[in-house]
């Protein structure tokens, strides 16, 4: 009997009138857990009943505690007929099972009915008493913490990252059971909600067990999805990254002051920048608080104090060491920049260790998208795999084996792709599905990478300590861009140049990744959202034929999406994509593809060549036309350069000179797909061996393409947008945030649309959505839409549904408007906090340090090529391209050429960010007088201007709403509008009841809408998740004490 | 190709004040879009009309969903569906309960019944306020009336607490409720020149001085019903005009006091008896509900109009009424000083307010 669950029903308010005669309600409550049910007394004739019940006690196994939700049903007592249900509240008690999370759940919960929506609120108190479980063979995994956040949560330190965990459970969908024919829609919806709640509990418990087995104590980047397969079942699956997390105690807060990560490197890079050229680290470093020894010990003084190497100045001094390195390419290859020959063997050793550490794992996958400093060494490139399956071919639909095998197959593919890229791990890994009738497309994607093995070895818990840092490969701000694969034995052709930042290592010319921009990456200018959109018609078909048709279409779609991305990237004069997410959705008669990413100009990578337009046949009448288009393209590029402040300064002569002439290479996007049969095809997506990026116009399609390329509107003045955590190039966030969800469904009126016109419609739909956001949020200017997460679906024939969740955040305009040449952005401030858990970011002194830094930095010469970022982690780089293979297909006349690479020096930015952040901090908690706690929500892992002091547990909720009076509820828009508002309300209520005031890493995983306006009916399913947190304003001196108090006040409010 | 569904929901509910006003004013979505285009919203953010339509629809839906809460504003503060900052909640409520002066002027003193509601389209046509807006305003009046009807304690305070309104708006509503309850006639042609604010001021005077609440503040309807005892006592004032000596004495006292202070003295002297009779007659008839209703019309006919035809200035009026009131105290045979003061205090300030030069 390892646990006792106690619940108390305090009161209700705003109940609906259940008795028309008296206009009142005789309400009572049933509290159910597992198979035990308690009831309160009936509180007669009131819409605001005060039950003030006794404590209902449930004595249960902790296994049940994890699986089951507490189910609270509010009913209206009726003497003569059956009691009418008013609504229900499901409370997930998982957060109470973790000692570090919430200790009590107390507050007002909306009473939810799947037919009527929210009907009043109920005040509930829940507590759990856990007994120690000594059973070694236990089935529960209480105490394992779950985080949706895809980085190491703030306030924690990753002692060890164990790796990939996954689990999948299957059940019969209640909606498809025979009994559904005779029960009410309400009963059916409730059965479904309850089942999914149970299944997610079970899934979480099982994953927890796996984590415990691995020796971890937490799951980070937990991603849970539902597959509504229909007849064949209901699948709940989850992936995540098992970690051992250490809470950074208040004691270690003080330690962090001496952490060499903060001030010293900034100082270090200041002086060289002021001098303009010669870095003099020898003088600066010892004076800093960091331990001087490791730095001194390094042979090449200029460039590489290990993991926190402050910079890679591209001065003459460092270039000389570059020469060294270029002579020893093999040993230096994987290096993040710890230059010199000495580093070579060390690196080899590290690599070996990593490999062994990782090879022990079946799947060296990580769902994380940002990493602690020094964790990530190099990035290889995007790897993806898709597979088309037939659901009606599952032999034993009630068992998970078949699906497990499917996913296993896909993961193997991903793993082999990564290996081909010379990488041993996949980061930013995610999986998703698209189902239409019996056809299911399974997709997985990630970024191949080389990781630092330290985090994966036993006995290295103390990663923060100096000696460990010492033996780091010390990746500087550009290290992650360096190619991981062997230059002489490349897995695919790519054009390499020497890194524009450090001049030592080779980098590709374009880089695509699924991860967030590494904190310390050197970026020129700002980034922007880049989307590729595509519609492809397909013939209606059944079974195998259908699956084959889809599999045949997939490569074309991927190719076109890729080409679009590439063109758009070049058009914006950028050279890297982060957060790349490609979604392909299947419908009855079409496939939709949407690729979103955030484009940036990585300083370390070469400047992108322009786009050249060419008529295929010289005799073509419209040479003039070609010229006009060329001019438009050039104008757009010039305009974009200005807009995104991309002004990479020309390299001064003392730079290394132009990159070594390189044999032309082509890169390849590793991808594959298989239909129900297991064939795997690999595409070489690189384009021909030509010099510039050439668009050839030889038919109307191509003209259309160019038009669509040029019609993407840039955001209005004052707006930026990206789909990553934060906008590269903006660091001075202020505190205003507005999270929103928007859904739009388009009905295609006639079936005879061509691919072209469909594409246009789809593109307009996405563009118009963005325009709408800009308009609605115009009062927040200057502002950035972050984490724009688009989700497309084909809910029915002729319907296209796009749902978007994102957050708008304001930033300080003055600083953002500074001329880029003068801007030297330390990505220390908010960026750091986004991504890193290191305690130093949490200490109050950081800001002062930073402000000093920034004041010093202002006025630095632009040719001081300095990475001022303190903690440097390198993320690998890579480009994936489109291929000759495609030329063979002659689908489009696209040819991609590489322009001769210009010599361009890198430029780092250090922004005086702290000022903006410490200013204008508004209360994140409840405003005075309001009885409802304000709960902020954001899809990001942080809230600007605040500090997360406690994680209260994961929020994972699933709701169904149905109506049979669609018109009365304002049509399908009215119905969905109120449902989304209700979902937000329920999430906020749960967070507030846990004592929290914000949800981070919020996401809406599913929004499945089915409508039948003729029958006046609609049904919608929404699944949301996130991490409930307590955060305080950054400036609050005594956060912990304060929050504990307010938490208690919250609880007290609830009970009063 | 058509947009089947289009929603945008913010965690913090997004509400544009301009759109809210258009909604309150009863504009249809299309009219609202036009109004916004005319207001130049499109230039603000490089938007198109489609975007504007979509935004307007979203906001209208939000307001419709909020409307239920706005009807019992206390719920707005502790509901969970919409996350709205308290500051914004206050704005929403205040604007929802705000009314148009031309409209309220039409309804003031009328019974807040179904019958009146049926006339709303006429009122709408007459005032130019949209029917939808008229209905909202009328329903607001009725709702406030119903709630405070059953409450004890001061009227203004009750309204303020139950509807979370500002003090000013609560006072206006108190006036509306008071007028509706006593059915004061305000629609006659002769009263047309008076604004709602004139009446609201008078209502405030009456509530503070003539109602039951002015003496006892714990009775039901204390601020809505006039103090019956007081109205009875007013009959005693009749002596001021019936007793010829007293009337003459009063006249001479007033005229002596006014000598040299005003140019209108001859007219005042000539009209004294008429005016005094007018005021005292109003007082003595107030026990009749019918005459209570005609209170304002009587004031205008019996006092304000004669003064105006004699071209008294406001200063003249003030001077005259002050001395007229005070002189009564010197009359040795006049015993009803307290009632006189309670009566004249209100009459004086009402007449000041109602006398437009």
Contacts between the chains, C-beta under 8 A, distances in Angstrom:
chain1	res1	chain2	res2	distance
A	13	B	78	7.2
A	14	B	75	6.2
A	14	B	79	7.0
A	108	B	78	7.7
A	108	B	80	6.6
A	110	B	80	5.3
A	110	B	81	7.5
A	118	B	80	7.3
A	118	B	81	6.0
A	121	B	80	6.1
A	716	B	45	5.5
A	716	B	46	4.4
A	738	B	10	5.5
A	738	B	11	6.8
A	738	B	12	5.9
A	738	B	14	7.2
A	739	B	10	7.0
A	739	B	11	4.3
A	740	B	8	6.2
A	740	B	9	6.3
A	740	B	10	4.4
A	740	B	11	6.8
A	740	B	14	7.7
A	741	B	8	7.7
A	741	B	9	5.4
A	742	B	7	6.5
A	742	B	8	4.3
A	742	B	9	7.4
A	743	B	5	6.5
A	743	B	6	7.7
A	743	B	7	5.4
A	744	B	3	6.6
A	744	B	5	6.6
A	744	B	6	5.0
A	744	B	7	7.8
A	745	B	3	7.4
A	745	B	4	4.3
A	745	B	5	4.0
A	745	B	6	7.7
A	746	B	1	6.4
A	746	B	2	7.3
A	746	B	3	6.0
A	746	B	4	6.4
A	747	B	1	6.8
A	747	B	2	5.1
A	747	B	3	7.7
A	747	B	4	4.5
A	748	B	1	5.5
A	749	B	1	5.1
A	749	B	2	6.5
A	761	B	1	6.1
A	768	B	50	6.6
A	768	B	51	7.1
A	771	B	46	7.9
A	771	B	47	6.5
A	771	B	48	7.0
A	771	B	51	5.2
A	772	B	8	6.7
A	772	B	51	5.2
A	772	B	54	5.5
A	772	B	55	6.7
A	773	B	8	7.7
A	774	B	45	6.0
A	774	B	46	7.6
A	774	B	47	7.6
A	775	B	45	4.9
A	775	B	47	4.4
A	775	B	51	4.9
A	775	B	52	7.4
A	775	B	55	5.9
A	776	B	8	6.2
A	776	B	14	6.1
A	776	B	55	5.7
A	776	B	58	7.7
A	777	B	14	7.9
A	778	B	44	6.0
A	778	B	45	4.4
A	799	B	4	6.6
A	801	B	5	7.9
A	927	B	85	5.6
A	927	B	86	4.9
A	927	B	87	7.2
A	928	B	86	7.3
A	929	B	77	7.9
A	929	B	86	5.6
A	930	B	77	6.1
A	930	B	85	7.9
A	930	B	86	4.7
A	930	B	89	8.0
A	931	B	77	6.1
A	931	B	78	4.5
A	932	B	77	7.3
A	932	B	78	5.7
A	932	B	79	7.6
A	932	B	80	6.3
A	932	B	83	7.7
A	934	B	83	6.5
A	934	B	85	7.3
A	935	B	11	7.9
A	935	B	83	7.1
A	936	B	11	7.1
A	937	B	11	4.5
A	970	B	61	6.0
A	970	B	64	7.0
A	972	B	4	6.7
A	972	B	5	4.8
A	973	B	5	5.1
A	973	B	6	5.9
A	973	B	7	5.3
A	973	B	57	7.2
A	973	B	61	6.8
A	974	B	61	5.7
A	974	B	64	7.9
A	976	B	5	6.2
A	976	B	7	5.2
A	977	B	7	4.4
A	977	B	9	6.1
A	977	B	58	7.4
A	977	B	61	5.2
A	977	B	62	7.5
A	977	B	65	7.4
A	978	B	65	5.9
A	980	B	7	6.6
A	980	B	9	4.3
A	981	B	9	5.4
A	981	B	13	7.8
A	981	B	65	7.2
A	981	B	81	5.6
A	981	B	82	6.7
A	982	B	81	6.5
A	984	B	9	6.7
A	984	B	11	5.6
A	984	B	83	7.3
A	985	B	80	4.5
A	985	B	81	4.8
A	985	B	82	7.7
A	985	B	83	7.8
A	986	B	80	8.0
A	988	B	11	7.8
A	988	B	80	6.8
A	988	B	83	6.6
A	989	B	80	5.4
A	1009	B	5	7.4
